[in-house]
């Protein structure tokens, strides 16, 4: 599947979620800005929505005719955005090479490996570098820097604030929101993984990432969603560099996720808050245990 189709499908699904919140859609330029896509893509989205009876589209007027149903959405595995494709490829490469402080990253090689333009890779690396985890050098090279415990603690504080807010927003969504079908699918995947954890424990990281992304998207806050990209790259990959007791850690985390999912489905704010806090506490301990005491950042 082409990456442009992935971008279109991701934008289409996000536009469907907007229908849960409004009786009419904004103008094409505004919709393009909101979804981060071209006007041509916006028109393709609107055409499909009109064909499937979701909206009535008459020039500037776009009236919502019905709420989206689960079958209106493209499958999640077909909706990776270009940024997500680059992010996952980048993190897998770090893991494959050990992700040691001082490791060099060449943006031209990374772009060829992924099959995307160097501009997109460079934009991704620049965004990642804002948090001091990689540093630009000459000739399209970047250097991975070390992680400190102080940095990890600061990051966990932000993550906990964001996720507690997002989890509360998720539980308050209406029953006909499409996110509940997404949550059902993730619950099935968690139960399947739990039943085969002995041989599939190393598959948890990607499931973990998708689960938490779903929760953060419920915030409908672009800053929370954007910052979560950086949080995910650290929490959902960094502790993998320490393989000790990986199976046991992931087995516990799967069960915590299932309890978290049950709390979200209960729509009880107290249960959601307790399950979220318990899981975030475990995640904090896991991250900190992977960083030796006193580790300092790699010198520039």
C-alpha positions in Angstrom: 0.0 0.0 0.0 1.4 3.4 -0.9 2.4 5.8 1.8 0.1 8.5 0.3 -2.9 6.1 0.8 -1.8 5.6 4.4 -1.9 9.4 4.9 -5.3 9.7 3.2 -6.8 6.9 5.3 -5.4 8.3 8.5 -6.9 11.7 7.7 -10.2 10.1 6.7 -10.5 8.3 10.0 -9.6 11.5 11.9 -12.3 13.4 9.9 -14.8 10.8 10.8 -14.1 11.5 14.5 -14.9 15.1 13.9 -18.4 14.2 12.9 -19.0 13.0 16.4 -18.5 16.6 17.6 -20.3 18.8 15.0 -23.4 19.1 12.8 -21.4 20.6 9.9 -17.7 20.5 8.8 -15.5 23.6 8.3 -14.4 25.0 4.9 -12.0 22.9 2.8 -8.9 25.1 3.7 -9.8 24.9 7.4 -10.3 21.2 7.2 -7.0 20.8 5.4 -5.2 22.7 8.1 -7.0 20.8 10.9 -6.1 17.4 9.4 -2.7 18.4 8.1 -3.4 17.3 4.5 -3.7 19.0 1.0 -6.9 20.4 -0.4 -7.0 17.5 -2.9 -6.9 15.0 -0.1 -9.7 16.9 1.7 -11.9 16.7 -1.4 -11.3 13.0 -1.7 -12.3 12.6 1.9 -15.5 14.6 1.4 -16.3 12.7 -1.7 -16.1 9.4 0.1 -18.2 10.7 3.0 -20.8 11.9 0.5 -20.9 8.6 -1.3 -21.4 6.7 2.0 -24.2 8.9 3.2 -22.3 10.5 6.0 -22.7 14.1 4.8 -24.6 16.1 2.2 -22.0 18.2 0.3 -23.2 21.2 -1.6 -20.3 23.5 -2.4 -19.5 25.2 0.9 -22.1 23.5 2.9 -21.2 20.1 4.4 -24.1 18.9 6.6 -23.7 15.8 8.7 -26.4 13.2 8.0 -25.5 10.4 10.3 -22.9 9.4 12.9 -20.0 7.3 11.7 -20.2 3.5 12.3 -17.3 1.2 12.9 -17.5 -0.1 9.3 -16.9 3.4 8.0 -13.4 3.5 9.4 -10.3 2.1 7.6 -8.6 -0.6 9.6 -6.0 0.8 11.9 -3.1 -1.2 10.3 -3.8 0.7 7.0 -3.7 4.2 8.5 -0.1 4.8 9.6 0.8 8.3 8.8 4.1 9.1 7.2 5.4 10.4 10.5 4.4 7.1 12.2 6.1 5.1 9.4 9.3 7.1 9.9 9.1 6.9 13.7 8.6 3.2 13.9 11.4 2.6 11.4 13.8 4.9 13.3 13.1 3.2 16.6 13.5 -0.3 15.2 16.8 0.7 13.7 18.0 2.0 17.1 16.9 -1.2 18.8 18.6 -3.4 16.2 21.9 -1.5 16.7 21.8 -1.4 20.5 20.9 2.3 20.8 24.1 3.1 22.6 25.0 6.7 23.5 27.3 8.0 20.7 25.6 6.0 18.0 25.6 7.8 14.6 22.4 8.2 12.5 22.7 9.2 8.8 19.5 10.8 7.6 20.2 9.9 3.9 20.7 6.2 4.8 17.6 6.3 7.0 15.5 7.8 4.2 16.6 5.2 1.7 16.0 2.4 4.2 12.4 3.6 4.8 11.7 4.6 1.2 10.8 8.2 2.0 12.2 11.6 1.1 15.1 13.0 3.1 13.1 16.2 4.0 10.5 14.1 5.9 13.3 12.2 7.8 15.1 15.5 8.6 11.9 17.1 9.9 11.3 14.0 12.1 14.9 14.1 13.5 14.7 17.9 14.2 11.5 17.4 16.2 13.1 14.5 18.1 16.2 16.6 18.8 14.2 19.3 20.6 14.3 17.2 23.7 18.1 16.7 23.7 18.1 13.0 22.8 20.0 13.4 19.5 22.3 16.1 18.2 23.0 17.3 14.7 26.5 17.0 13.3 28.0 17.7 9.9 27.2 16.0 6.6 23.6 14.8 7.5 24.8 12.9 10.5 23.2 12.9 13.9 24.4 11.4 17.2 22.3 9.6 19.8 23.0 11.1 23.2 22.6 9.4 26.6 19.6 9.4 28.9 19.8 10.6 32.5 17.5 9.7 35.4 16.7 13.4 35.8 15.5 13.5 32.2 13.4 10.3 32.7 11.8 11.7 35.8 10.8 15.0 34.1 9.4 13.0 31.2 7.3 10.7 33.5 5.8 13.7 35.2 4.6 15.1 31.9 3.3 11.8 30.7 1.3 11.2 33.8 -0.4 14.6 33.6 -1.3 14.1 30.0 -2.5 10.5 30.3 -4.6 11.1 33.4 -6.4 13.9 31.5 -6.8 11.8 28.3 -8.1 8.8 30.2 -10.8 10.9 31.9 -11.7 12.3 28.5 -11.8 8.9 26.9 -14.2 7.5 29.6 -16.5 10.5 29.0 -16.9 9.9 25.3 -20.4 9.0 24.1 -21.3 5.3 23.7 -21.6 5.6 19.9 -18.1 7.1 19.5 -15.9 5.0 17.2 -13.1 4.8 19.8 -15.0 2.1 21.7 -14.8 -0.2 18.7 -11.1 0.5 18.6 -10.8 -0.3 22.3 -12.7 -3.6 21.7 -10.2 -4.6 19.0 -7.3 -3.8 21.2 -8.8 -5.8 24.1 -9.0 -8.9 21.8 -5.4 -8.4 20.8 -4.3 -8.1 24.5 -6.2 -11.3 25.4 -4.6 -13.2 22.5 -1.1 -12.0 23.5 -1.7 -12.9 27.2 -2.7 -16.4 26.2 0.6 -16.8 24.2 2.9 -14.6 26.3 5.6 -17.2 26.6 6.4 -17.0 22.9 5.1 -13.6 21.9 6.2 -11.4 24.8 8.4 -9.3 22.5 5.4 -8.2 20.5 4.0 -6.2 23.5 5.8 -2.9 22.7 3.9 -2.2 19.5 0.6 -3.1 21.1 1.5 -0.9 24.1 2.2 2.0 21.8 -1.1 1.7 19.9 -3.1 1.4 23.2 -1.7 4.5 24.7 -2.0 6.5 21.4 -5.7 5.7 21.3 -6.1 7.0 24.8 -4.2 10.2 24.1 -6.2 10.9 21.0 -9.3 11.1 23.1 -7.9 14.3 24.6 -8.6 16.1 21.3 -5.6 18.3 22.3 -3.1 18.5 19.4 -0.2 19.4 21.9 -0.8 16.3 24.0 -1.0 14.1 20.9 2.1 15.6 19.3 4.2 15.4 22.5 3.1 11.8 22.9 5.2 10.9 19.9 8.3 11.7 21.9 7.0 10.0 25.0 6.2 6.9 23.1 9.7 6.7 21.6 11.2 6.6 25.0 8.7 4.7 27.1 7.8 2.1 24.6 11.3 1.4 23.3 14.0 2.6 25.7 13.4 0.0 28.4 13.7 -2.7 25.8 17.4 -2.0 25.6 17.6 -3.8 28.9 16.4 -7.3 28.1 16.5 -8.6 31.7 13.2 -10.0 32.8 11.5 -8.7 29.6 8.9 -11.5 29.5 7.9 -10.9 33.2 7.6 -7.1 32.7 5.5 -7.5 29.6 3.3 -10.1 31.2 2.5 -7.8 34.1 1.9 -4.9 31.7 -0.5 -6.8 29.6 -2.6 -7.6 32.7 -2.5 -4.0 33.8 -3.7 -2.9 30.3 -6.6 -5.3 30.6 -7.5 -3.9 33.9 -7.2 -0.4 32.5 -9.4 -1.3 29.5 -12.0 -2.7 31.9 -12.0 0.5 33.9 -12.4 2.6 30.7 -15.4 0.5 29.7 -16.9 0.9 33.1 -16.9 4.7 32.5 -16.4 5.1 36.3 -14.0 8.1 36.8 -12.6 6.7 40.0 -11.8 3.3 38.5 -10.3 4.9 35.4 -8.1 7.1 37.6 -6.9 4.2 39.8 -6.1 1.9 36.9 -4.3 4.6 35.0 -2.2 5.6 38.0 -1.3 2.0 38.8 -0.1 1.4 35.2 1.8 4.7 35.0 3.6 3.9 38.3 4.8 0.6 36.8 5.9 2.3 33.6 7.9 4.8 35.7 9.6 2.1 37.6 10.4 0.1 34.5 11.9 3.1 32.8 14.0 4.1 35.8 15.3 0.6 36.3 16.7 0.6 32.8 18.9 3.6 33.5 21.9 3.0 35.8 22.2 5.4 38.8 24.3 8.4 38.0 24.2 8.0 34.2 25.2 11.3 32.6 24.3 12.5 29.1 26.8 11.8 26.4 29.2 14.8 26.0 28.7 16.9 22.9 
